[in-house]
Amino acid sequence: MKLNERSMAHYATSDSPTDCTGYLYKRGVKHTAYQKRWFVLKGNLLFYFEEQGNREPVGVVVLEGCTIELCHSKEEHAFCVRFNGTGSRSYILAAESQEEMECWVKALSRASFDYMRLVVRELERQLELMQKTSIRRKSGRHRGRSRAVSRTKLEHSRPSELSNGIVHPEDSNLETHTRVSGSAIPSPLPPPLPPRRRGAVWVNGASSASMPVSLESPVCPGTFCFSKLHEWYGKEIEELRKAWQKEHRSENKWPKYYF
């Protein structure tokens, strides 16, 4: 892999953001002694300098197709950047503390494009799942609102309970009435039928039907107002009671003969 040295040196010392920086001890290839170098991580490129502030890096490591592993070494807090394949070089590095080693291992493990590709795929999967969940919630809310609106329209269009406590016989929405009253009720029944009319009563040779009493119901036969029905039938019973009392008094006027 060919790299432009000037371009790499300019990118290494530019003001572009860095992922991790600090001193590490690098083990040489020919000389196995550890040398202290200044490392700069930018994306998937790991630059190292002889000293901090130098304008040109000593070398660069492209972190693609590699694994970050802990290794056994005479230096403490050592780890290895190992590349797959025969003849590939491995870089053994060591940090000054355990915290610095963990920080560098995490940063180097996340520097490759393979890792970024996995992260992007996972984020896309989560985004797709969130969108599906949001669509399901919106559809569920829409169905719930539609049911609530239709239920409200049904309740307002035909009242299930009148002021006198009688349920309309044509109203089949017993669930609404049960919810309003708080108790289960049987099927609604029509109002009671009026009592049968008695025959004509004769008072002093005249029929009570000829008396100027209004026996016509002022209430519509189809009405369900119990108070009006009670008032009207009460008047009729009162008139019949007066007629009976009058007849009884007339019978008591005749003298009694005992044989």
Accessible surface in RSA format (square Angstrom, percent):
REM  Atomic radii and reference values for relative SASA: ProtOr
REM  Chains: A
REM  Algorithm: Lee & Richards
REM  Probe-radius: 1.40
REM  Slices: 20
REM RES _ NUM      All-atoms   Total-Side   Main-Chain    Non-polar    All polar
REM                ABS   REL    ABS   REL    ABS   REL    ABS   REL    ABS   REL
RES MET A   1   192.12  99.5 106.64  70.6  85.48 203.5  99.63  84.7  92.49 122.5
RES LYS A   2   205.78 100.4 175.49 107.7  30.29  72.1 122.44 110.2  83.35  88.8
RES LEU A   3    68.37  38.1  41.98  30.0  26.39  66.3  45.75  32.1  22.62  60.9
RES ASN A   4    95.44  65.8  78.00  75.4  17.45  42.0  28.56  68.7  66.89  64.7
RES GLU A   5   145.28  83.4 135.81 102.7   9.47  22.6  53.47 103.4  91.81  75.0
RES ARG A   6   209.95  88.2 201.79 102.9   8.16  19.4  76.31 104.3 133.64  81.0
RES SER A   7    63.96  54.0  53.35  71.2  10.61  24.4  34.70  73.9  29.26  41.0
RES MET A   8    27.50  14.2  27.47  18.2   0.03   0.1   8.62   7.3  18.88  25.0
RES ALA A   9    19.74  18.2  18.96  29.3   0.78   1.8  19.32  27.2   0.42   1.1
RES HIS A  10   134.68  73.6 128.97  89.6   5.71  14.6  87.53  90.2  47.15  54.9
RES TYR A  11    84.05  39.2  83.03  47.2   1.03   2.7  58.91  44.3  25.15  31.0
RES ALA A  12     6.69   6.2   0.00   0.0   6.69  15.2   0.00   0.0   6.69  17.7
RES THR A  13    36.25  25.8  12.12  12.3  24.13  57.5  13.15  17.7  23.09  34.9
RES SER A  14    36.66  31.0  17.62  23.5  19.04  43.9  24.88  53.0  11.78  16.5
RES ASP A  15   151.58 106.2 116.61 116.1  34.97  82.7  43.45 102.3 108.13 107.8
RES SER A  16    36.45  30.8  22.33  29.8  14.12  32.5  28.91  61.6   7.54  10.6
RES PRO A  17   123.32  89.9 103.33  94.2  19.99  72.7 114.60  94.6   8.73  54.2
RES THR A  18    64.35  45.8  38.02  38.5  26.33  62.8  16.21  21.8  48.15  72.8
RES ASP A  19    92.78  65.0  60.36  60.1  32.42  76.7  19.79  46.6  72.99  72.8
RES CYS A  20    17.80  13.5   9.72  10.8   8.08  19.0   8.76  22.2   9.04   9.7
RES THR A  21    63.53  45.2  40.40  41.0  23.13  55.1  11.29  15.2  52.24  79.0
RES GLY A  22    13.84  17.1   0.00   N/A  13.84  17.1  13.84  38.0   0.00   0.0
RES TYR A  23    62.77  29.3  55.64  31.7   7.13  18.5  42.94  32.3  19.83  24.4
RES LEU A  24     0.04   0.0   0.00   0.0   0.04   0.1   0.04   0.0   0.00   0.0
RES TYR A  25    64.13  29.9  64.13  36.5   0.00   0.0  36.93  27.7  27.21  33.5
RES LYS A  26    25.86  12.6  24.94  15.3   0.92   2.2   4.10   3.7  21.76  23.2
RES ARG A  27    83.86  35.2  77.33  39.4   6.54  15.6   8.08  11.0  75.78  45.9
RES GLY A  28    21.21  26.2   0.00   N/A  21.21  26.2  14.84  40.7   6.37  14.3
RES VAL A  29   101.21  66.6  74.04  67.0  27.17  65.5  78.90  68.6  22.31  60.5
RES LYS A  30   189.24  92.3 155.92  95.7  33.32  79.3 105.23  94.7  84.01  89.5
RES HIS A  31   138.38  75.6 132.75  92.3   5.63  14.4  89.11  91.8  49.28  57.3
RES THR A  32    74.39  52.9  69.99  71.0   4.39  10.5  38.05  51.1  36.34  54.9
RES ALA A  33    57.17  52.6  53.35  82.3   3.81   8.7  54.85  77.2   2.32   6.1
RES TYR A  34    33.44  15.6   7.14   4.1  26.30  68.4   7.13   5.4  26.31  32.4
RES GLN A  35    85.22  47.7  80.91  59.1   4.30  10.2  22.69  48.3  62.52  47.4
RES LYS A  36    93.52  45.6  81.07  49.7  12.45  29.6  37.81  34.0  55.71  59.3
RES ARG A  37    46.58  19.6  46.58  23.7   0.00   0.0   0.24   0.3  46.34  28.1
RES TRP A  38    37.90  15.2  37.90  18.3   0.00   0.0  29.79  15.9   8.11  13.2
RES PHE A  39     2.24   1.1   2.24   1.4   0.00   0.0   2.24   1.4   0.00   0.0
RES VAL A  40    11.69   7.7  11.69  10.6   0.00   0.0  11.69  10.2   0.00   0.0
RES LEU A  41     0.72   0.4   0.72   0.5   0.00   0.0   0.72   0.5   0.00   0.0
RES LYS A  42     3.89   1.9   2.14   1.3   1.75   4.2   2.35   2.1   1.54   1.6
RES GLY A  43    39.52  48.7   0.00   N/A  39.52  48.7  34.73  95.3   4.80  10.7
RES ASN A  44    24.16  16.7  22.74  22.0   1.42   3.4   0.59   1.4  23.57  22.8
RES LEU A  45    28.33  15.8  28.33  20.3   0.00   0.0  28.33  19.9   0.00   0.0
RES LEU A  46     1.77   1.0   1.77   1.3   0.00   0.0   1.77   1.2   0.00   0.0
RES PHE A  47     0.16   0.1   0.16   0.1   0.00   0.0   0.16   0.1   0.00   0.0
RES TYR A  48    21.48  10.0  21.48  12.2   0.00   0.0   3.61   2.7  17.87  22.0
RES PHE A  49     7.19   3.6   7.19   4.5   0.00   0.0   7.19   4.4   0.00   0.0
RES GLU A  50    93.48  53.7  91.15  69.0   2.34   5.6  13.83  26.8  79.65  65.0
RES GLU A  51   103.24  59.3 103.22  78.1   0.02   0.1  41.00  79.3  62.25  50.8
RES GLN A  52   109.06  61.0  86.10  62.9  22.96  54.7  18.83  40.1  90.23  68.4
RES GLY A  53    65.64  80.9   0.00   N/A  65.64  80.9  39.49 108.4  26.15  58.6
RES ASN A  54    57.46  39.6  45.99  44.4  11.46  27.6  13.61  32.8  43.84  42.4
RES ARG A  55   173.02  72.6 164.75  84.0   8.27  19.7  71.13  97.2 101.90  61.8
RES GLU A  56   129.45  74.3 119.54  90.4   9.92  23.6  32.60  63.1  96.85  79.1
RES PRO A  57    31.37  22.9  12.35  11.3  19.02  69.1  12.43  10.3  18.94 117.7
RES VAL A  58    78.81  51.9  45.95  41.6  32.86  79.2  51.87  45.1  26.94  73.1
RES GLY A  59    16.74  20.6   0.00   N/A  16.74  20.6  16.74  45.9   0.00   0.0
RES VAL A  60    43.96  28.9  23.79  21.5  20.17  48.6  23.79  20.7  20.17  54.7
RES VAL A  61     5.99   3.9   3.65   3.3   2.33   5.6   5.99   5.2   0.00   0.0
RES VAL A  62    33.30  21.9  26.05  23.6   7.25  17.5  26.05  22.6   7.25  19.7
RES LEU A  63     0.44   0.2   0.44   0.3   0.00   0.0   0.44   0.3   0.00   0.0
RES GLU A  64    55.65  32.0  43.10  32.6  12.55  29.9  36.46  70.5  19.19  15.7
RES GLY A  65    42.95  53.0   0.00   N/A  42.95  53.0  35.77  98.2   7.18  16.1
RES CYS A  66    27.28  20.6   3.53   3.9  23.75  55.8   0.09   0.2  27.18  29.3
RES THR A  67    59.54  42.4  55.18  55.9   4.37  10.4  57.61  77.4   1.94   2.9
RES ILE A  68    30.94  17.6   3.45   2.6  27.49  66.3   3.45   2.5  27.49  74.6
RES GLU A  69    71.44  41.0  64.85  49.1   6.60  15.7  30.55  59.1  40.90  33.4
RES LEU A  70   120.72  67.2  94.17  67.4  26.55  66.7  94.50  66.4  26.22  70.6
RES CYS A  71    32.32  24.4  14.03  15.6  18.29  43.0  19.51  49.4  12.80  13.8
RES HIS A  72   193.04 105.5 163.36 113.5  29.68  75.9 113.75 117.2  79.29  92.3
RES SER A  73    39.16  33.1   2.55   3.4  36.61  84.3  12.52  26.7  26.65  37.3
RES LYS A  74   170.87  83.4 125.64  77.1  45.23 107.7  90.93  81.8  79.94  85.2
RES GLU A  75    65.90  37.8  61.65  46.6   4.25  10.1   3.00   5.8  62.91  51.4
RES GLU A  76   130.62  75.0 118.95  90.0  11.67  27.8  51.34  99.3  79.28  64.7
RES HIS A  77    52.07  28.5  39.30  27.3  12.77  32.7  29.09  30.0  22.98  26.7
RES ALA A  78     7.27   6.7   0.79   1.2   6.48  14.7   0.79   1.1   6.48  17.2
RES PHE A  79     0.00   0.0   0.00   0.0   0.00   0.0   0.00   0.0   0.00   0.0
RES CYS A  80     1.42   1.1   1.42   1.6   0.00   0.0   0.21   0.5   1.22   1.3
RES VAL A  81     0.66   0.4   0.66   0.6   0.00   0.0   0.66   0.6   0.00   0.0
RES ARG A  82    99.80  41.9  99.80  50.9   0.00   0.0  32.60  44.5  67.20  40.7
RES PHE A  83    41.79  20.9  32.67  20.2   9.12  23.7  32.67  19.8   9.12  26.1
RES ASN A  84   109.68  75.6  87.80  84.9  21.87  52.7  34.86  83.9  74.82  72.3
RES GLY A  85    59.04  72.8   0.00   N/A  59.04  72.8  36.28  99.6  22.76  51.0
RES THR A  86   146.37 104.1 115.14 116.7  31.23  74.4  91.04 122.3  55.33  83.7
RES GLY A  87    89.23 110.0   0.00   N/A  89.23 110.0  44.43 121.9  44.80 100.3
RES SER A  88    51.03  43.1  20.30  27.1  30.74  70.8  11.40  24.3  39.63  55.5
RES ARG A  89    95.82  40.2  82.77  42.2  13.06  31.1  52.44  71.7  43.38  26.3
RES SER A  90    41.38  35.0  22.19  29.6  19.20  44.2  14.20  30.2  27.18  38.1
RES TYR A  91    34.73  16.2  32.73  18.6   1.99   5.2  10.39   7.8  24.33  30.0
RES ILE A  92    39.85  22.7  38.63  28.8   1.22   2.9  38.63  27.8   1.22   3.3
RES LEU A  93     1.96   1.1   1.96   1.4   0.00   0.0   1.96   1.4   0.00   0.0
RES ALA A  94     0.70   0.6   0.70   1.1   0.00   0.0   0.70   1.0   0.00   0.0
RES ALA A  95     4.74   4.4   0.00   0.0   4.74  10.8   0.00   0.0   4.74  12.6
RES GLU A  96    90.59  52.0  60.94  46.1  29.64  70.6  26.57  51.4  64.02  52.3
RES SER A  97    41.66  35.2  39.38  52.6   2.28   5.2  37.11  79.0   4.55   6.4
RES GLN A  98    86.06  48.1  82.72  60.5   3.35   8.0  43.90  93.4  42.16  32.0
RES GLU A  99   141.69  81.3 135.70 102.7   5.99  14.3  50.28  97.3  91.42  74.6
RES GLU A 100    72.45  41.6  69.44  52.5   3.00   7.2  30.03  58.1  42.42  34.6
RES MET A 101    12.99   6.7  12.99   8.6   0.00   0.0  10.03   8.5   2.96   3.9
RES GLU A 102    80.99  46.5  78.04  59.0   2.95   7.0  24.22  46.8  56.77  46.4
RES CYS A 103    69.30  52.4  61.77  68.9   7.53  17.7  21.35  54.1  47.95  51.7
RES TRP A 104     8.27   3.3   8.27   4.0   0.00   0.0   1.01   0.5   7.27  11.8
RES VAL A 105    33.28  21.9  33.28  30.1   0.00   0.0  33.28  28.9   0.00   0.0
RES LYS A 106   121.02  59.0 117.77  72.3   3.25   7.7  65.99  59.4  55.03  58.6
RES ALA A 107    22.13  20.3  10.18  15.7  11.95  27.2  18.94  26.7   3.19   8.4
RES LEU A 108     3.85   2.1   0.01   0.0   3.84   9.6   0.01   0.0   3.84  10.3
RES SER A 109    52.05  44.0  36.84  49.2  15.21  35.0  33.10  70.5  18.95  26.5
RES ARG A 110   132.80  55.8 125.38  63.9   7.42  17.7  27.77  38.0 105.03  63.7
RES ALA A 111    12.59  11.6   0.47   0.7  12.12  27.6   6.88   9.7   5.72  15.1
RES SER A 112    16.92  14.3  16.92  22.6   0.00   0.0   7.82  16.7   9.09  12.7
RES PHE A 113   120.09  60.1 118.42  73.4   1.67   4.3 118.53  71.9   1.56   4.5
RES ASP A 114    70.02  49.0  69.08  68.8   0.93   2.2  26.46  62.3  43.55  43.4
RES TYR A 115    79.81  37.3  77.69  44.2   2.12   5.5  52.24  39.3  27.57  34.0
RES MET A 116    91.55  47.4  91.49  60.6   0.06   0.1  76.49  65.0  15.06  20.0
RES ARG A 117   114.75  48.2 109.23  55.7   5.52  13.1  38.68  52.9  76.07  46.1
RES LEU A 118   111.92  62.3 106.76  76.4   5.16  13.0 107.49  75.5   4.43  11.9
RES VAL A 119    47.70  31.4  44.63  40.4   3.07   7.4  47.70  41.4   0.00   0.0
RES VAL A 120    71.56  47.1  71.24  64.5   0.33   0.8  71.53  62.2   0.03   0.1
RES ARG A 121   144.66  60.7 139.15  70.9   5.50  13.1  48.49  66.3  96.16  58.3
RES GLU A 122    71.26  40.9  68.56  51.9   2.70   6.4  37.27  72.1  33.99  27.8
RES LEU A 123   103.62  57.7  99.63  71.3   3.99  10.0  99.97  70.2   3.65   9.8
RES GLU A 124   105.58  60.6  99.37  75.2   6.21  14.8  40.07  77.5  65.51  53.5
RES ARG A 125   131.57  55.2 126.99  64.7   4.58  10.9  69.44  94.9  62.14  37.7
RES GLN A 126    76.61  42.8  75.94  55.5   0.67   1.6  18.50  39.4  58.11  44.1
RES LEU A 127    99.50  55.4  97.96  70.1   1.54   3.9  98.98  69.5   0.52   1.4
RES GLU A 128    92.03  52.8  90.43  68.4   1.60   3.8  29.75  57.5  62.28  50.8
RES LEU A 129   102.10  56.9 100.21  71.7   1.89   4.8 101.68  71.4   0.42   1.1
RES MET A 130   129.04  66.8 121.45  80.4   7.59  18.1 100.52  85.5  28.52  37.8
RES GLN A 131    96.32  53.9  92.54  67.6   3.79   9.0  30.91  65.8  65.41  49.6
RES LYS A 132   102.31  49.9 100.33  61.6   1.98   4.7  54.46  49.0  47.85  51.0
RES THR A 133    48.46  34.5  48.15  48.8   0.31   0.7  35.20  47.3  13.26  20.0
RES SER A 134    46.63  39.4  42.59  56.8   4.04   9.3  28.03  59.7  18.60  26.1
RES ILE A 135   115.61  65.8 114.63  85.4   0.98   2.4 115.11  82.9   0.50   1.4
RES ARG A 136   170.10  71.4 163.15  83.2   6.95  16.5  55.07  75.3 115.03  69.7
RES ARG A 137   153.08  64.3 144.46  73.6   8.63  20.5  41.60  56.9 111.48  67.6
RES LYS A 138   136.20  66.4 130.13  79.8   6.07  14.4  76.72  69.1  59.47  63.4
RES SER A 139    44.16  37.3  35.91  47.9   8.25  19.0  35.45  75.5   8.71  12.2
RES GLY A 140    29.21  36.0   0.00   N/A  29.21  36.0  20.52  56.3   8.69  19.5
RES ARG A 141   150.46  63.2 141.36  72.1   9.10  21.7  44.74  61.1 105.72  64.1
RES HIS A 142   124.92  68.3 122.79  85.3   2.13   5.4  80.34  82.8  44.57  51.9
RES ARG A 143   130.16  54.7 127.91  65.2   2.26   5.4  52.45  71.7  77.72  47.1
RES GLY A 144    36.81  45.4   0.00   N/A  36.81  45.4  30.93  84.9   5.87  13.2
RES ARG A 145   167.94  70.5 163.67  83.4   4.27  10.2  54.97  75.1 112.97  68.5
RES SER A 146    55.20  46.6  43.92  58.6  11.28  26.0  38.65  82.3  16.56  23.2
RES ARG A 147   154.05  64.7 150.41  76.7   3.63   8.6  44.73  61.1 109.31  66.2
RES ALA A 148    45.57  41.9  44.29  68.3   1.28   2.9  45.00  63.4   0.57   1.5
RES VAL A 149    77.59  51.1  75.04  67.9   2.54   6.1  77.56  67.4   0.03   0.1
RES SER A 150    65.57  55.4  56.65  75.6   8.92  20.6  46.87  99.8  18.70  26.2
RES ARG A 151   117.00  49.1 112.51  57.4   4.49  10.7  34.79  47.5  82.21  49.8
RES THR A 152    65.65  46.7  65.06  66.0   0.59   1.4  41.08  55.2  24.57  37.1
RES LYS A 153   139.17  67.9 132.73  81.4   6.44  15.3  85.12  76.6  54.05  57.6
RES LEU A 154    84.24  46.9  80.23  57.4   4.01  10.1  82.76  58.1   1.48   4.0
RES GLU A 155    56.07  32.2  42.58  32.2  13.49  32.1  13.31  25.7  42.76  34.9
RES HIS A 156   146.63  80.1 117.70  81.8  28.93  74.0  79.40  81.8  67.24  78.2
RES SER A 157    85.46  72.2  45.65  60.9  39.81  91.7  50.86 108.3  34.61  48.5
RES ARG A 158    91.74  38.5  86.83  44.3   4.92  11.7  36.05  49.3  55.69  33.8
RES PRO A 159    78.01  56.9  73.42  66.9   4.59  16.7  76.88  63.5   1.13   7.0
RES SER A 160    14.48  12.2  10.13  13.5   4.35  10.0   2.89   6.2  11.59  16.2
RES GLU A 161    68.68  39.4  48.71  36.9  19.97  47.5  14.31  27.7  54.37  44.4
RES LEU A 162    59.88  33.3  49.81  35.6  10.07  25.3  53.26  37.4   6.62  17.8
RES SER A 163   128.09 108.2  79.43 106.0  48.66 112.1  60.50 128.8  67.59  94.7
RES ASN A 164    60.23  41.5  25.06  24.2  35.17  84.7  34.69  83.5  25.54  24.7
RES GLY A 165    47.91  59.1   0.00   N/A  47.91  59.1  22.67  62.2  25.24  56.5
RES ILE A 166    37.65  21.4  34.19  25.5   3.46   8.3  37.65  27.1   0.00   0.0
RES VAL A 167    15.55  10.2  12.16  11.0   3.39   8.2  12.16  10.6   3.39   9.2
RES HIS A 168    48.27  26.4  47.34  32.9   0.93   2.4  24.64  25.4  23.63  27.5
RES PRO A 169    56.00  40.8  31.61  28.8  24.39  88.6  32.03  26.4  23.96 148.9
RES GLU A 170   125.13  71.8 106.17  80.3  18.95  45.1  38.23  73.9  86.90  70.9
RES ASP A 171     4.75   3.3   2.32   2.3   2.42   5.7   0.94   2.2   3.81   3.8
RES SER A 172    95.14  80.4  70.49  94.1  24.65  56.8  49.63 105.7  45.51  63.8
RES ASN A 173    29.66  20.5  22.64  21.9   7.02  16.9  12.03  28.9  17.64  17.0
RES LEU A 174    58.69  32.7  57.25  41.0   1.43   3.6  57.36  40.3   1.33   3.6
RES GLU A 175   130.05  74.7 119.27  90.2  10.78  25.7  46.94  90.8  83.10  67.9
RES THR A 176     9.92   7.1   9.92  10.1   0.00   0.0   7.34   9.9   2.58   3.9
RES HIS A 177     8.76   4.8   8.75   6.1   0.02   0.0   1.65   1.7   7.11   8.3
RES THR A 178    45.89  32.6  44.59  45.2   1.30   3.1  36.25  48.7   9.64  14.6
RES ARG A 179   125.44  52.7  98.75  50.3  26.69  63.6  78.12 106.8  47.31  28.7
RES VAL A 180   104.29  68.6  73.31  66.4  30.98  74.7  79.44  69.0  24.86  67.4
RES SER A 181    54.02  45.6  17.91  23.9  36.11  83.2  26.93  57.4  27.09  38.0
RES GLY A 182    66.58  82.1   0.00   N/A  66.58  82.1  33.41  91.7  33.17  74.3
RES SER A 183    64.42  54.4  56.82  75.8   7.59  17.5  45.83  97.6  18.59  26.0
RES ALA A 184    92.95  85.5  64.28  99.2  28.67  65.2  64.51  90.9  28.43  75.3
RES ILE A 185    49.51  28.2  30.13  22.4  19.39  46.7  32.47  23.4  17.04  46.2
RES PRO A 186   114.63  83.5  99.73  90.9  14.90  54.2 112.01  92.5   2.62  16.3
RES SER A 187    76.97  65.0  68.80  91.8   8.18  18.8  33.58  71.5  43.39  60.8
RES PRO A 188    34.16  24.9  13.18  12.0  20.98  76.3  20.64  17.0  13.52  84.0
RES LEU A 189   136.39  76.0 124.84  89.3  11.56  29.0 124.84  87.7  11.56  31.1
RES PRO A 190    93.01  67.8  80.48  73.4  12.53  45.5  80.66  66.6  12.35  76.8
RES PRO A 191    29.49  21.5  18.96  17.3  10.54  38.3  22.00  18.2   7.49  46.6
RES PRO A 192   101.73  74.1  79.65  72.6  22.08  80.3  91.19  75.3  10.54  65.5
RES LEU A 193   162.53  90.5 139.95 100.1  22.58  56.8 140.19  98.5  22.34  60.1
RES PRO A 194    71.69  52.3  55.63  50.7  16.07  58.4  58.23  48.1  13.46  83.7
RES PRO A 195    85.83  62.6  66.88  61.0  18.95  68.9  78.39  64.7   7.44  46.3
RES ARG A 196   229.78  96.5 204.45 104.2  25.33  60.3  81.43 111.3 148.35  89.9
RES ARG A 197   137.26  57.6 108.35  55.2  28.91  68.8  53.27  72.8  84.00  50.9
RES ARG A 198   188.09  79.0 158.70  80.9  29.39  70.0  46.45  63.5 141.64  85.8
RES GLY A 199    61.53  75.9   0.00   N/A  61.53  75.9  41.92 115.0  19.62  43.9
RES ALA A 200    61.62  56.7  27.33  42.2  34.29  78.0  32.59  45.9  29.03  76.9
RES VAL A 201    44.01  29.0  40.97  37.1   3.04   7.3  44.01  38.2   0.00   0.0
RES TRP A 202   162.03  65.0 150.54  72.9  11.49  27.0 128.89  68.7  33.14  53.8
RES VAL A 203    13.23   8.7   8.71   7.9   4.51  10.9   9.69   8.4   3.53   9.6
RES ASN A 204   118.62  81.8  74.10  71.6  44.52 107.2  39.98  96.2  78.63  76.0
RES GLY A 205    68.48  84.4   0.00   N/A  68.48  84.4  36.76 100.9  31.72  71.0
RES ALA A 206    49.86  45.8  45.74  70.6   4.12   9.4  49.35  69.5   0.52   1.4
RES SER A 207    20.10  17.0  17.27  23.1   2.82   6.5  16.40  34.9   3.70   5.2
RES SER A 208    21.06  17.8  13.13  17.5   7.93  18.3   6.24  13.3  14.82  20.8
RES ALA A 209    77.21  71.0  46.52  71.8  30.69  69.8  51.88  73.1  25.33  67.1
RES SER A 210    85.60  72.3  48.78  65.1  36.82  84.8  52.08 110.9  33.52  47.0
RES MET A 211    66.84  34.6  57.48  38.0   9.36  22.3  55.64  47.3  11.21  14.8
RES PRO A 212   139.19 101.4  99.09  90.3  40.10 145.8 115.01  95.0  24.18 150.3
RES VAL A 213    43.44  28.6  23.89  21.6  19.54  47.1  27.83  24.2  15.61  42.3
RES SER A 214    99.12  83.8  65.84  87.9  33.27  76.7  52.75 112.3  46.37  65.0
RES LEU A 215    58.72  32.7  49.49  35.4   9.24  23.2  50.40  35.4   8.33  22.4
RES GLU A 216   144.07  82.7 136.97 103.6   7.10  16.9  57.38 111.0  86.69  70.8
RES SER A 217    52.09  44.0  27.25  36.4  24.83  57.2  23.20  49.4  28.88  40.5
RES PRO A 218   108.98  79.4  64.45  58.7  44.53 161.9  78.46  64.8  30.52 189.7
RES VAL A 219    17.76  11.7   9.11   8.2   8.65  20.9  13.49  11.7   4.27  11.6
RES CYS A 220    85.38  64.6  72.94  81.4  12.44  29.2  35.37  89.6  50.01  53.9
RES PRO A 221   140.08 102.1 101.23  92.3  38.85 141.2 113.78  93.9  26.30 163.4
RES GLY A 222    50.88  62.7   0.00   N/A  50.88  62.7  37.34 102.5  13.54  30.3
RES THR A 223    35.79  25.5  24.38  24.7  11.41  27.2  17.12  23.0  18.66  28.2
RES PHE A 224    52.88  26.5  47.52  29.4   5.36  14.0  48.77  29.6   4.12  11.8
RES CYS A 225    42.19  31.9  37.47  41.8   4.72  11.1  17.73  44.9  24.46  26.4
RES PHE A 226   104.36  52.2 103.38  64.0   0.98   2.5 104.34  63.3   0.01   0.0
RES SER A 227    74.92  63.3  63.56  84.8  11.36  26.2  54.12 115.2  20.81  29.2
RES LYS A 228   120.33  58.7 117.79  72.3   2.54   6.1  61.60  55.4  58.74  62.6
RES LEU A 229    34.80  19.4  34.77  24.9   0.02   0.1  34.80  24.4   0.00   0.0
RES HIS A 230   122.82  67.1 115.51  80.3   7.31  18.7  76.34  78.7  46.48  54.1
RES GLU A 231   104.61  60.1  96.61  73.1   8.01  19.1  39.92  77.2  64.69  52.8
RES TRP A 232    28.68  11.5  26.18  12.7   2.51   5.9  23.36  12.5   5.32   8.6
RES TYR A 233    42.31  19.8  42.22  24.0   0.08   0.2  30.42  22.9  11.88  14.7
RES GLY A 234    32.85  40.5   0.00   N/A  32.85  40.5  26.24  72.0   6.61  14.8
RES LYS A 235   127.21  62.1 122.37  75.1   4.83  11.5  76.16  68.5  51.05  54.4
RES GLU A 236    18.38  10.6  15.68  11.9   2.70   6.4   8.77  17.0   9.60   7.8
RES ILE A 237   105.35  59.9 104.98  78.2   0.36   0.9 105.00  75.6   0.35   1.0
RES GLU A 238    75.35  43.3  74.71  56.5   0.65   1.5  29.06  56.2  46.30  37.8
RES GLU A 239    62.93  36.1  58.54  44.3   4.39  10.5  10.50  20.3  52.43  42.8
RES LEU A 240    58.24  32.4  53.15  38.0   5.10  12.8  53.66  37.7   4.59  12.3
RES ARG A 241   132.44  55.6 125.67  64.1   6.77  16.1  42.03  57.4  90.41  54.8
RES LYS A 242   112.04  54.7 107.41  65.9   4.63  11.0  61.31  55.2  50.73  54.0
RES ALA A 243     7.49   6.9   4.66   7.2   2.83   6.4   6.89   9.7   0.60   1.6
RES TRP A 244   155.53  62.4 154.18  74.6   1.35   3.2 125.59  67.0  29.94  48.6
RES GLN A 245    51.80  29.0  49.91  36.5   1.88   4.5  13.98  29.8  37.81  28.7
RES LYS A 246    97.67  47.6  96.72  59.3   0.95   2.3  48.01  43.2  49.66  52.9
RES GLU A 247    48.51  27.8  48.48  36.7   0.03   0.1  11.44  22.1  37.06  30.3
RES HIS A 248    86.22  47.1  84.38  58.7   1.84   4.7  55.56  57.3  30.66  35.7
RES ARG A 249   137.19  57.6 134.34  68.5   2.84   6.8  63.92  87.4  73.27  44.4
RES SER A 250    25.87  21.9  23.33  31.1   2.54   5.8  17.29  36.8   8.58  12.0
RES GLU A 251   103.80  59.6  89.99  68.1  13.81  32.9  36.59  70.8  67.21  54.9
RES ASN A 252    93.13  64.2  69.56  67.2  23.56  56.7  26.16  62.9  66.97  64.7
RES LYS A 253   170.52  83.2 138.45  84.9  32.07  76.4  89.97  81.0  80.55  85.8
RES TRP A 254   191.25  76.7 183.85  89.0   7.40  17.4 162.02  86.4  29.24  47.4
RES PRO A 255    85.12  62.0  63.29  57.7  21.83  79.4  74.26  61.3  10.86  67.5
RES LYS A 256   157.36  76.8 130.00  79.8  27.36  65.1  77.28  69.6  80.07  85.3
RES TYR A 257   162.10  75.7 136.64  77.7  25.46  66.2 104.50  78.5  57.59  71.0
RES TYR A 258   183.72  85.8 151.45  86.2  32.28  84.0 126.47  95.0  57.25  70.6
RES PHE A 259   234.94 117.5 154.15  95.5  80.79 210.2 190.31 115.4  44.63 127.7
END  Absolute sums over single chains surface
CHAIN  1 A    19916.6      16342.2       3574.4      11246.1       8670.4
END  Absolute sums over all chains
TOTAL         19916.6      16342.2       3574.4      11246.1       8670.4
